[in-house]
Amino acid sequence: MNSIKWQGKKKPLLLFTFVLCLIFLPLVFRNPARVGMFISCGVASVLTMGWLLILRIGCISLGQVAFLAIGGYTSALFARHLGVNPWFGLLLGGLFSGLAALGIGLVVLRIRGLYLSISTFAFAEVTRLVVASWQFTGGHGGIMEIPGFPPLYIPGLGTVKFDSPISSYYIIVAITLVSGIFIWGMDHSAIGRTFKSLPQNENLAESIGINPLYYKVVSFVTACFFAGMAGAFTAHYYGCLYPGSYTPMQSIIVQIQGTVGGIGSVVFGGLLGGSLMVTIETYLLNVDVRLVSIFYGASIIIVTFLLPDGLLSLPGEVTKRWSRFKNVFSYKN
């Protein structure tokens, strides 16, 4: 693939610069609407990184939004009915989403191709219908008045209140960084190399002692765990949940974001695709809602034909085409 090849010496500097930008971003753009957009970018990035991790094993999931809903409703219900601390609710949301992914994964990950995608798509729709029809989850009216994150004592900063968009922004940044570091480490480990081998020849991998289902489940559960954490965060950040926010179309949007960002890098492709697409979508919503659907449709068509490896491959493609141009020009002279 023609993805960006980071040089070893530049990685720490680039990572430090990236984290530094995330820290100061809401301090430069203090408008609550802008900070809200940055928060949406963080949630989208977590979902997209997870989708790309599942894609590593050769599976296309169309049900990531279901695990976002499971995480959100789990944390909200525990907080509303049992008084569970929302900070602990983040872990509960991830845990319940992971358990749901484990149960579903042991079944649907045994099949391949289009049937797997249809199964995950159906699971997302069933999940939405269940929370919409179950009175315990609020039905179509959803859940209101979900408690927010309580103050937290942070060494060096004292007691910090999370009652503003800027303070909430740093929560999703922390979730995004933790999920990104964990997924990056997994993708670049021995288990990550096994992930990449499965789409090549699953039968060959099985013949040499590799259990494909085990590695598929590990990838699937990991991605859905972090999706659940992101869902729990949205529940306490917005203070309300509605079944209509978790349509299967949202899972398709996650797929488009991951494809546009670049499948060559799980983390950087997820961050780029999720953040860029949400940012453009936000500006288009202020112009005309209909432009959003046109934008996503046009994006996937353009990327499919011109940049199959996503935007991360753009520098490599430009360099390659420039080299060809120079060679042709030199030959003519």
C-alpha positions in Angstrom: 0.0 0.0 0.0 1.0 3.6 -0.6 0.2 4.7 2.9 2.5 7.3 4.7 5.7 5.6 5.9 6.6 7.2 9.1 10.3 7.3 9.8 11.3 5.9 13.2 13.0 9.0 14.5 10.0 11.2 13.6 7.3 9.1 15.4 7.9 10.5 18.9 8.0 14.1 17.7 4.9 13.7 15.6 3.0 12.0 18.4 4.1 14.7 20.8 3.0 17.5 18.4 -0.3 15.7 17.8 -1.1 15.4 21.5 0.0 19.0 22.1 -2.4 20.2 19.4 -5.3 18.2 21.0 -4.6 19.8 24.3 -4.6 23.4 23.1 -7.3 23.0 20.4 -10.3 24.0 22.5 -8.3 26.8 24.1 -7.8 28.4 20.7 -11.3 27.6 19.3 -13.4 28.3 22.5 -16.7 28.6 20.7 -19.0 25.9 22.3 -20.2 24.8 18.8 -16.6 24.2 17.7 -15.8 22.3 20.8 -18.9 20.2 20.3 -17.7 19.4 16.8 -14.3 18.4 18.2 -16.1 16.0 20.6 -18.0 14.5 17.7 -14.7 14.0 15.9 -13.4 12.1 18.9 -16.4 9.8 19.1 -16.2 9.2 15.3 -12.5 8.5 15.5 -13.0 5.8 18.1 -15.7 4.1 16.1 -13.6 4.3 12.9 -10.5 2.9 14.4 -12.5 0.0 15.7 -14.1 -0.6 12.3 -10.6 -0.6 10.7 -9.4 -3.1 13.3 -12.2 -5.4 12.4 -11.4 -4.9 8.7 -7.9 -6.2 9.4 -9.4 -9.7 9.9 -11.2 -9.5 6.6 -14.6 -8.7 8.0 -16.8 -5.7 7.2 -19.0 -4.8 10.1 -22.1 -2.8 9.6 -23.2 -2.8 13.2 -20.7 -0.7 15.1 -23.4 1.8 16.0 -25.2 -1.0 18.0 -22.3 -1.2 20.4 -22.3 2.5 20.7 -25.9 2.3 21.8 -25.3 -0.6 24.2 -22.5 1.3 25.9 -24.6 4.4 26.2 -27.8 2.8 27.5 -25.8 0.6 29.9 -24.1 3.5 31.6 -27.2 5.6 31.5 -29.4 3.0 33.1 -26.8 2.1 35.8 -26.5 5.8 36.6 -30.2 6.5 36.6 -31.5 3.5 38.5 -28.6 2.3 40.6 -26.7 5.6 41.1 -23.5 4.2 39.6 -20.7 6.8 39.2 -20.6 7.8 35.5 -16.8 7.4 35.6 -17.3 3.8 36.4 -20.1 3.8 33.8 -17.5 4.3 31.1 -16.0 0.9 31.9 -19.4 -0.7 32.3 -20.4 0.6 28.9 -17.3 -0.9 27.3 -17.7 -4.1 29.3 -21.3 -4.7 28.3 -20.6 -3.9 24.7 -17.6 -6.2 24.7 -19.7 -9.0 26.2 -22.4 -8.4 23.5 -19.7 -8.5 20.9 -18.4 -11.8 22.3 -21.8 -13.4 22.2 -22.6 -12.1 18.7 -19.1 -12.7 17.4 -19.0 -16.4 18.3 -21.9 -16.8 16.0 -21.6 -14.4 13.1 -17.8 -14.5 12.8 -18.0 -18.1 11.7 -19.5 -16.9 8.4 -17.8 -14.8 5.8 -18.3 -12.1 3.2 -21.6 -10.5 2.5 -23.5 -12.8 4.9 -21.3 -11.4 7.8 -22.0 -7.8 6.8 -25.8 -8.5 6.6 -25.7 -10.2 10.0 -24.0 -7.3 11.7 -26.4 -4.9 9.9 -29.4 -6.8 11.2 -28.0 -6.8 14.7 -27.7 -3.1 14.6 -31.3 -2.7 13.6 -32.6 -5.3 16.1 -30.7 -3.4 18.9 -32.3 -0.1 17.9 -35.8 -1.7 17.8 -35.3 -3.4 21.2 -34.3 -0.2 23.0 -37.1 1.7 21.1 -39.8 -0.8 22.2 -38.6 -1.7 25.7 -40.2 0.5 28.4 -37.2 0.0 30.7 -35.0 1.8 28.2 -37.4 4.7 27.7 -39.0 3.4 24.5 -39.1 5.8 21.6 -38.9 8.7 24.0 -35.4 7.6 25.1 -33.8 8.4 28.4 -33.7 11.9 29.7 -31.8 13.6 32.6 -28.8 11.3 32.6 -26.4 12.6 35.2 -23.2 14.1 34.0 -19.6 13.4 35.0 -19.0 14.4 38.7 -15.9 16.5 39.7 -12.7 14.6 39.7 -9.5 15.3 41.7 -6.5 15.4 39.4 -3.0 15.7 41.0 -1.5 19.0 40.1 -4.8 20.5 38.9 -6.9 20.0 42.0 -10.6 19.3 41.7 -11.8 19.6 38.1 -15.5 20.1 37.3 -16.8 18.5 34.0 -19.7 20.8 33.5 -18.6 22.5 30.3 -18.0 21.4 26.7 -14.2 22.1 27.1 -13.8 19.9 30.1 -15.9 17.2 28.4 -13.7 17.5 25.4 -10.7 16.3 27.4 -12.6 13.2 28.4 -13.1 12.1 24.9 -9.5 13.0 24.0 -8.4 10.6 26.8 -10.7 7.9 25.5 -9.5 8.4 22.0 -5.8 8.3 23.0 -6.2 5.2 25.1 -8.1 3.4 22.4 -5.7 4.5 19.8 -2.6 3.5 21.7 -4.1 0.1 22.6 -5.3 -0.6 19.1 -2.0 0.6 17.6 0.0 -1.7 19.9 -2.3 -4.6 19.0 -2.0 -4.0 15.3 1.8 -3.8 15.5 2.2 -6.9 17.6 2.3 -10.6 16.8 -1.5 -10.8 17.2 -1.8 -8.0 14.7 0.3 -9.8 12.1 -2.0 -12.8 12.6 -5.0 -10.5 11.9 -3.5 -9.4 8.6 -2.8 -13.0 7.6 -6.4 -14.2 7.9 -7.8 -12.4 4.8 -5.0 -13.7 2.7 -5.7 -17.4 3.3 -7.8 -18.4 6.3 -7.7 -22.1 5.5 -3.9 -22.0 5.3 -3.7 -20.2 8.6 -5.9 -22.9 10.2 -3.8 -25.7 8.7 -0.7 -24.4 10.6 -2.4 -24.3 13.9 -4.0 -20.8 14.0 -7.6 -20.6 15.3 -9.2 -18.0 13.0 -12.3 -17.6 15.1 -10.2 -16.8 18.2 -8.4 -14.0 16.5 -11.5 -12.7 14.9 -13.3 -12.6 18.2 -10.4 -10.8 19.9 -10.4 -8.1 17.2 -14.2 -7.8 17.2 -14.5 -7.6 21.0 -11.6 -5.0 21.3 -13.2 -2.7 18.7 -16.7 -3.0 20.3 -15.3 -2.4 23.8 -14.0 1.0 22.9 -17.2 1.7 20.9 -19.1 1.0 24.1 -16.9 3.4 26.1 -17.5 6.1 23.5 -21.3 5.4 23.8 -21.2 5.7 27.5 -19.4 9.1 27.2 -22.0 10.4 24.8 -24.8 9.4 27.2 -23.4 11.5 30.1 -22.1 14.3 27.9 -25.5 14.9 26.1 -27.6 13.9 29.1 -30.1 12.1 26.9 -30.4 9.1 24.6 -32.8 8.4 21.7 -33.1 5.2 19.7 -33.3 7.3 16.5 -29.6 8.3 17.0 -28.5 4.7 16.3 -29.7 3.9 12.9 -27.8 1.4 10.7 -27.0 4.3 8.4 -24.7 5.5 11.1 -22.7 2.3 10.8 -22.4 2.8 7.1 -21.1 6.3 7.7 -18.4 4.8 10.0 -17.5 2.5 7.1 -17.2 5.5 4.7 -15.1 7.4 7.2 -12.7 4.5 7.6 -12.4 4.0 3.9 -11.8 7.7 3.2 -9.2 7.9 6.0 -7.2 5.0 4.8 -7.2 1.3 5.5 -3.4 1.1 5.5 -3.2 2.4 9.1 -5.9 1.5 11.7 -5.1 4.4 14.0 -4.1 7.2 11.7 -6.7 6.2 9.1 -9.4 6.2 11.7 -8.3 9.6 13.2 -8.1 11.2 9.8 -11.3 9.8 8.3 -13.4 10.3 11.4 -12.2 13.8 12.2 -12.2 15.1 8.6 -15.6 13.8 7.6 -17.3 14.9 10.7 -15.8 18.4 10.4 -17.0 18.8 6.8 -20.4 17.3 7.7 -20.8 19.9 10.4 -20.2 22.8 8.1 -22.5 21.3 5.4 -25.3 20.9 8.0 -25.2 24.7 8.4 -25.7 25.1 4.7 -28.2 22.4 3.7 -28.9 19.0 5.3 -29.3 17.4 1.9 -25.6 18.2 1.1 -24.4 15.7 3.7 -25.8 12.6 1.9 -24.4 13.9 -1.4 -21.0 14.6 0.3 -20.7 11.1 1.7 -21.8 9.4 -1.5 -19.4 11.5 -3.6 -16.6 10.8 -1.1 -16.8 7.1 -1.3 -17.0 7.1 -5.1 -14.0 9.4 -5.5 -11.9 7.5 -3.0 -12.8 4.1 -4.5 -11.7 5.1 -8.0 -8.8 7.5 -7.3 -7.5 6.6 -3.8 -8.4 3.0 -3.0 -6.1 3.2 0.1 -7.7 6.4 1.4 -6.3 9.8 2.1 -3.3 8.5 3.9 -2.0 7.2 0.5 -2.3 10.7 -1.1 1.3 11.8 -0.4 2.6 8.6 -1.9 0.3 8.9 -4.9 1.4 12.5 -5.5 5.1 11.5 -5.3 4.6 8.6 -7.6 2.8 10.7 -10.2 5.3 13.5 -9.9 8.1 11.0 -10.5 6.3 9.7 -13.6 5.8 13.3 -14.9 9.5 14.1 -14.4 10.6 10.9 -16.1 8.4 11.7 -19.1 9.6 15.3 -19.2 13.2 14.2 -19.0 12.7 11.6 -21.7 11.2 14.3 -24.1 14.2 16.6 -23.5 
